[in-house]
Amino acid sequence: MRVLKPKRKSLFLNGALILSAMLIAASCVTKPAAPSPEEAEMAVMAKERQSLDNWSAGNAIGYAVNAADDITYLDDIGASTRLDGKEECDKYLTSLAGMISPHNYEMVDPKVQVYGNVAILTFHYQPSDSTGQPGMPWKATTVYNFRDGDWYMVHANWSLVKNQ
């Protein structure tokens, strides 16, 4: 009885054909393209305003509504050491419940810089009470990352304006 051995060339060619088909199929999968700089600027400003509207309504935890799971966060209130991750950020913001009075605010001189799927927003935050009396001004930097078809806050840094 004769034992038939598979031909090595045939196996190699079949493997190469399968690999080629897999690579072609993978290249056909479309990833959401990063929006244009103008679209990115509008989306990032809307996301930041949503966060700030929550904050100014006295809803501190609502500030993180657009935070990514891997956010980093710093501020001059109580997060002088970097907070890593949404869980730490949420815990910190929850600790501020009832400490943030509802107020009005103005984003002064906002600037969005877009670099592909990353957008950096810088601005001054000018709060005021219901009578129009100004509060302590802040300067802020927020970094957003475009992933899975949406913009997420991946870093925020807030500090009080010290020299007025």
C-alpha positions in Angstrom: 0.0 0.0 0.0 1.3 3.4 -0.9 1.0 6.4 1.5 0.3 9.7 -0.2 2.0 12.7 1.2 0.6 16.2 0.7 2.7 18.3 -1.6 4.4 21.1 0.2 4.0 23.5 -2.7 0.3 23.0 -2.7 0.0 23.7 1.0 2.2 26.8 0.7 0.1 28.1 -2.1 -3.2 27.4 -0.4 -1.9 29.2 2.8 -0.7 32.1 0.8 -4.1 32.4 -1.0 -5.9 32.3 2.3 -3.6 34.9 3.9 -4.0 37.2 0.8 -7.8 36.9 1.0 -7.8 37.7 4.7 -5.6 40.8 4.1 -7.8 42.0 1.3 -10.9 41.6 3.4 -9.3 43.4 6.3 -8.3 46.3 4.1 -12.0 46.7 3.0 -13.2 47.4 6.5 -13.6 51.1 6.8 -12.7 53.0 9.9 -14.5 56.2 10.7 -12.3 59.0 9.3 -11.4 61.8 11.6 -13.7 64.8 10.9 -12.4 67.9 9.2 -10.8 70.5 11.5 -14.0 72.7 11.3 -16.2 69.7 12.2 -13.8 68.8 15.0 -13.8 72.3 16.4 -17.6 72.5 16.5 -18.0 69.0 18.1 -15.3 69.7 20.7 -16.8 73.0 21.7 -20.2 71.4 22.0 -18.8 68.6 24.2 -17.0 71.1 26.4 -20.1 73.3 26.8 -22.1 70.2 27.7 -19.6 69.5 30.5 -19.4 73.1 31.6 -23.2 73.5 31.6 -23.4 70.5 34.0 -20.7 72.0 36.2 -22.3 75.5 36.3 -25.6 73.9 37.2 -23.9 72.6 40.4 -23.6 69.0 38.9 -19.9 68.4 39.5 -20.0 64.7 38.3 -21.7 65.9 35.2 -18.5 67.6 34.1 -17.2 64.1 33.2 -20.1 63.3 30.9 -17.7 63.1 27.9 -14.7 61.6 29.7 -12.9 58.6 28.2 -12.1 55.7 30.5 -8.4 56.6 30.4 -8.9 60.3 31.2 -6.2 62.2 33.3 -7.3 65.2 35.3 -5.7 68.0 37.4 -7.1 71.1 39.1 -6.4 73.6 41.8 -9.3 72.6 44.0 -8.3 69.1 45.3 -6.8 67.3 42.4 -3.3 68.7 42.6 -2.0 65.2 42.1 -3.0 63.7 38.7 -6.1 61.6 38.7 -5.9 58.5 36.4 -9.0 57.1 34.8 -12.7 57.8 34.8 -13.2 55.9 38.0 -10.8 58.1 40.0 -12.1 61.3 38.2 -15.8 60.3 39.0 -14.9 59.6 42.6 -13.2 63.0 43.0 -16.0 64.9 41.2 -18.6 63.1 43.4 -16.8 64.3 46.5 -17.5 67.9 45.3 -21.3 67.4 45.3 -23.0 70.3 46.9 -19.8 72.4 46.9 -20.2 73.9 43.4 -22.9 76.6 43.5 -25.0 77.1 40.4 -23.6 80.0 38.4 -23.2 81.5 35.0 -20.0 81.3 33.0 -18.3 82.6 30.0 -15.7 80.8 27.9 -13.2 83.5 27.1 -11.0 83.3 24.0 -11.5 79.6 23.3 -9.1 78.0 20.8 -9.3 74.5 19.4 -6.2 73.1 17.7 -6.8 69.9 15.7 -4.1 67.3 14.9 -5.8 64.4 13.1 -7.8 62.6 15.8 -6.6 64.8 18.7 -8.0 68.2 19.5 -6.7 70.6 22.2 -9.0 73.2 23.6 -7.6 76.1 25.7 -9.7 78.9 27.2 -10.4 81.1 30.3 -13.4 80.2 32.4 -15.1 83.3 33.9 -17.8 82.4 36.4 -20.3 84.9 37.7 -23.2 84.6 40.2 -26.8 85.3 39.5 -26.3 89.1 40.2 -23.4 89.2 37.6 -20.7 89.4 40.3 -17.6 87.8 38.8 -16.1 84.8 40.5 -12.5 83.6 40.5 -11.3 83.1 36.9 -9.7 79.9 35.7 -7.6 78.8 32.8 -8.2 75.4 31.3 -6.8 73.0 28.8 -8.9 70.1 27.7 -7.6 67.4 25.2 -10.1 65.4 23.2 -9.5 62.2 21.2 -11.7 61.0 18.3 -12.3 57.3 18.6 -15.2 55.0 17.7 -16.9 57.8 15.8 -17.0 60.4 18.7 -14.9 62.8 20.6 -13.9 61.9 24.2 -12.1 64.0 26.8 -8.8 62.3 27.6 -7.2 65.1 29.7 -8.3 68.2 31.6 -6.2 70.6 33.5 -7.7 73.5 35.4 -5.8 76.2 37.3 -6.8 79.5 38.9 -5.6 82.6 37.3 -3.1 83.9 39.8 -2.1 87.2 38.4 -5.0 89.5 37.4 
